[in-house]
Amino acid sequence: MDVCRYLIVYYFMAFTFFKVAACSEVSIIGGKDVKKIQPWMVSIQKNQKHVCGGILVKDQWVLTAANCKEEPIRSVTVLIGSLSLSKGTQRVGILRYEYPKTFNARTKQDDIMLIKLNKKVKAKPKKIPKKEKGVPPGTTCVVTGWGTADSNSEKPSDKLKMLEVLVMHRDRCNRYYNRDPVITEDMLCAGGKQEKTGTCWGDAGGPLECKKNIVGVVSGSKVCGNPKKPTVYTFLSQRHILWINNILKKQFNSTSF
């Protein structure tokens, strides 16, 4: 089975982003190595193989994308605060997933998830904003992840990568995608500043930071590094922030979604 066919099968079975076409799907292509430890950065792994990124937002909770859900749960672990997948030392199991009932794998509506770890960890979490942070089109932000650096390979990068991206107006992004999916107010689009730069396989669930604030998580893209098919992010809108806080405080509010 060639690489493209393998990726198509893999992503169909794993709630990947959009319909897979040609050798695509969510690594950071054209990114730079992260030099400074990000203690809150998480690699979500199945059978100790990287699948998605994530963000430690509390000592026992990881924020990621709902399309990163893997089964069986006993096969899933997270590697915390490492710059290298092969040299990470803090690995923990997980207890459960929490994601909105309104999550839709096809439209990517509410593609957001919290993972409860099986124990509290000794790492500094990343605080999410208390309220929605507006991100105007043209804003320079940073995406981070271990995704593959080669769109023809499913192998993740061993080293944590970062890339500067530009936020795109939602209307423009909707035109590029022909409203499939529809880019809502709970989503953001952002692409690499240069050709053949952007997210790819393995970056889903990773953080989008603007002015050092987490404003979104990678949901996915149709192709790797194409400026006319930018990455779509789940935006930390006010309703998403409310949902996160309700879960973390164990105050479930069925009306928030």
C-alpha positions as CSV (number, residue, x, y, z in Angstrom):
1,M,0.0,0.0,0.0
2,D,1.6,3.3,-1.0
3,V,1.8,6.3,1.3
4,C,-1.1,8.2,-0.2
5,R,-3.5,5.2,0.1
6,Y,-2.3,4.5,3.6
7,L,-3.0,8.1,4.7
8,I,-6.5,8.0,3.1
9,V,-7.4,4.9,5.1
10,Y,-5.9,6.2,8.3
11,Y,-7.6,9.5,8.3
12,F,-11.0,8.1,7.3
13,M,-10.9,5.8,10.3
14,A,-9.6,8.4,12.7
15,F,-12.1,11.3,12.2
16,T,-9.7,13.3,10.0
17,F,-10.3,16.7,8.7
18,F,-12.4,17.0,5.6
19,K,-12.4,14.4,2.8
20,V,-8.9,13.3,2.0
21,A,-7.7,14.1,-1.4
22,A,-4.3,13.3,-2.8
23,C,-1.6,12.9,-0.2
24,S,-3.0,15.5,2.2
25,E,-4.0,15.9,5.8
26,V,-2.9,17.2,9.1
27,S,3.1,18.5,10.4
28,I,4.5,21.7,10.3
29,I,6.0,22.2,6.9
30,G,8.6,24.9,6.7
31,G,8.7,25.4,10.5
32,K,11.6,26.0,12.8
33,D,12.8,23.9,15.7
34,V,11.5,25.1,19.1
35,K,14.5,25.8,21.3
36,K,12.8,26.6,24.6
37,I,10.9,24.0,26.6
38,Q,7.1,24.4,26.4
39,P,6.1,22.6,29.7
40,W,2.4,22.7,28.7
41,M,2.9,21.2,25.2
42,V,1.6,17.7,24.9
43,S,2.0,14.8,22.3
44,I,-1.1,12.6,22.3
45,Q,0.0,9.1,21.4
46,K,-1.6,5.7,20.6
47,N,0.6,2.8,21.4
48,Q,3.4,5.3,22.0
49,K,3.2,6.7,18.5
50,H,2.4,10.4,18.0
51,V,-1.1,11.2,16.7
52,C,-2.0,14.7,17.8
53,G,-0.8,17.7,19.7
54,G,-2.5,19.1,22.8
55,I,-2.2,21.8,25.5
56,L,-2.0,21.1,29.3
57,V,-4.5,23.6,30.7
58,K,-4.6,22.2,34.2
59,D,-2.6,19.7,36.2
60,Q,-4.9,16.9,35.1
61,W,-6.5,18.2,31.9
62,V,-5.4,18.5,28.3
63,L,-7.1,20.6,25.6
64,T,-7.1,19.3,22.0
65,A,-9.3,18.7,19.0
66,A,-12.2,16.3,19.2
67,N,-11.0,14.6,16.0
68,C,-8.0,13.4,18.0
69,K,-10.1,11.0,20.0
70,E,-8.5,7.5,19.8
71,E,-9.7,4.1,21.0
72,P,-9.3,1.9,23.0
73,I,-8.5,4.4,25.7
74,R,-6.0,2.1,27.4
75,S,-3.7,2.5,24.3
76,V,-3.6,6.3,24.6
77,T,-0.9,8.2,26.6
78,V,0.3,11.7,26.6
79,L,3.9,12.9,26.6
80,I,4.3,16.2,28.4
81,G,6.7,19.1,28.0
82,S,9.2,17.6,25.6
83,L,11.1,19.1,22.7
84,S,11.7,15.6,21.3
85,L,9.4,12.7,20.9
86,S,12.3,10.2,21.3
87,K,13.6,11.8,24.5
88,G,10.5,12.6,26.4
89,T,10.3,11.3,29.9
90,Q,7.0,12.4,31.4
91,R,4.3,10.0,30.1
92,V,0.9,9.5,31.6
93,G,-2.3,7.6,30.7
94,I,-5.8,9.0,30.4
95,L,-9.1,8.5,32.1
96,R,-11.7,9.9,29.7
97,Y,-12.6,12.3,26.9
98,E,-15.0,15.2,27.2
99,Y,-16.2,16.8,24.0
100,P,-19.4,18.7,23.0
101,K,-22.4,16.7,21.9
102,T,-22.5,19.1,18.9
103,F,-19.1,18.1,17.6
104,N,-19.5,17.2,13.9
105,A,-16.6,15.3,12.3
106,R,-17.7,16.3,8.8
107,T,-18.4,20.0,9.3
108,K,-15.8,20.4,12.1
109,Q,-18.4,22.2,14.2
110,D,-17.1,22.4,17.8
111,D,-14.0,20.4,17.1
112,I,-12.7,20.7,20.6
113,M,-12.0,18.2,23.4
114,L,-10.7,17.9,26.9
115,I,-8.8,14.8,28.1
116,K,-8.6,13.9,31.7
117,L,-5.3,12.4,32.7
118,N,-5.1,9.4,35.1
119,K,-3.1,11.5,37.5
120,K,-2.0,15.1,38.2
121,V,1.3,16.0,36.6
122,K,4.2,18.2,37.7
123,A,4.3,20.6,34.8
124,K,3.2,24.3,34.4
125,P,-0.1,24.5,32.6
126,K,-0.9,27.1,29.9
127,K,-3.7,29.4,31.0
128,I,-6.5,29.9,28.5
129,P,-8.0,33.4,28.2
130,K,-10.7,34.3,30.6
131,K,-12.7,35.8,27.7
132,E,-12.6,35.7,23.9
133,K,-9.6,37.4,22.3
134,G,-10.4,39.1,19.0
135,V,-7.9,38.1,16.3
136,P,-8.2,40.5,13.3
137,P,-7.3,39.3,9.8
138,G,-3.6,39.8,9.1
139,T,-2.5,39.1,12.7
140,T,0.7,37.1,12.9
141,C,0.4,34.1,15.2
142,V,2.4,31.0,15.9
143,V,1.4,27.3,15.5
144,T,3.4,24.6,17.2
145,G,3.5,20.8,16.7
146,W,5.3,17.6,15.9
147,G,3.5,17.0,12.6
148,T,5.3,15.6,9.6
149,A,7.6,18.0,7.7
150,D,7.0,16.1,4.5
151,S,3.5,15.9,3.0
152,N,4.5,12.6,1.3
153,S,5.2,10.9,4.6
154,E,3.0,10.0,7.7
155,K,6.1,10.1,10.0
156,P,5.9,12.8,12.6
157,S,8.8,15.2,13.2
158,D,10.9,14.0,16.2
159,K,11.6,17.7,17.1
160,L,8.9,20.1,18.1
161,K,8.4,22.7,15.4
162,M,6.9,26.2,15.3
163,L,5.7,28.3,12.4
164,E,4.5,31.9,12.0
165,V,1.1,32.1,10.2
166,L,-1.2,34.9,9.1
167,V,-4.9,34.9,10.2
168,M,-7.2,35.1,7.2
169,H,-10.6,36.8,7.0
170,R,-13.4,34.2,7.4
171,D,-15.2,35.4,4.2
172,R,-12.0,34.8,2.2
173,C,-11.5,31.4,3.8
174,N,-15.1,30.4,3.0
175,R,-14.5,31.4,-0.6
176,Y,-11.4,29.2,-0.8
177,Y,-13.2,26.2,0.7
178,N,-16.4,27.0,-1.2
179,R,-18.2,26.9,2.2
180,D,-17.3,23.2,2.7
181,P,-16.9,23.4,5.6
182,V,-18.5,26.7,6.5
183,I,-16.1,28.8,8.6
184,T,-18.1,30.0,11.5
185,E,-17.5,32.6,14.2
186,D,-16.2,29.6,16.3
187,M,-13.4,28.9,13.8
188,L,-10.3,30.7,12.5
189,C,-8.3,30.3,9.3
190,A,-4.6,30.9,9.1
191,G,-1.9,30.0,6.7
192,G,1.9,30.1,6.3
193,K,3.4,33.4,5.2
194,Q,5.2,31.6,2.3
195,E,4.4,29.0,-0.2
196,K,4.7,25.4,1.0
197,T,4.5,26.3,4.7
198,G,1.8,25.3,7.1
199,T,0.4,22.5,9.2
200,C,0.1,18.9,8.0
201,W,-0.4,15.3,9.5
202,G,0.1,15.2,13.3
203,D,-0.5,18.9,14.1
204,A,-4.2,18.5,14.8
205,G,-5.0,19.5,18.4
206,G,-1.9,21.7,18.7
207,P,-2.0,25.4,19.9
208,L,-2.4,28.6,17.9
209,E,-0.9,31.5,19.9
210,C,-1.4,35.1,19.1
211,K,0.5,37.6,21.2
212,K,1.4,34.7,23.6
213,N,-2.3,33.9,24.2
214,I,-3.8,30.6,23.2
215,V,-6.6,31.5,20.8
216,G,-7.3,28.2,19.1
217,V,-6.4,24.6,18.4
218,V,-5.6,23.0,15.0
219,S,-8.6,21.3,13.5
220,G,-7.2,20.5,10.1
221,S,-6.7,21.3,6.4
222,K,-7.3,19.7,3.0
223,V,-3.7,19.9,1.9
224,C,-0.4,20.7,3.4
225,G,1.2,24.1,2.9
226,N,-1.2,25.4,0.3
227,P,-2.1,29.1,0.9
228,K,-5.5,28.6,-0.9
229,K,-6.4,25.8,1.5
230,P,-5.3,27.3,4.9
231,T,-5.5,25.5,8.2
232,V,-8.8,25.8,10.0
233,Y,-8.6,26.2,13.7
234,T,-11.2,25.8,16.5
235,F,-11.4,29.3,17.8
236,L,-11.5,29.8,21.6
237,S,-14.7,31.8,21.3
238,Q,-16.6,32.9,24.4
239,R,-18.9,29.8,24.1
240,H,-15.9,27.5,23.8
241,I,-14.2,29.1,26.8
242,L,-17.4,28.7,28.8
243,W,-17.6,25.1,27.9
244,I,-14.0,24.5,28.9
245,N,-14.5,26.2,32.2
246,N,-17.6,24.3,32.9
247,I,-15.8,21.0,32.4
248,L,-12.8,22.0,34.5
249,K,-15.0,23.2,37.3
250,K,-17.2,20.1,37.0
251,Q,-20.2,22.4,36.6
252,F,-21.7,20.9,33.5
253,N,-24.0,23.3,31.7
254,S,-26.1,21.6,29.0
255,T,-27.2,24.9,27.6
256,S,-23.6,26.1,26.7
257,F,-23.8,23.9,23.6
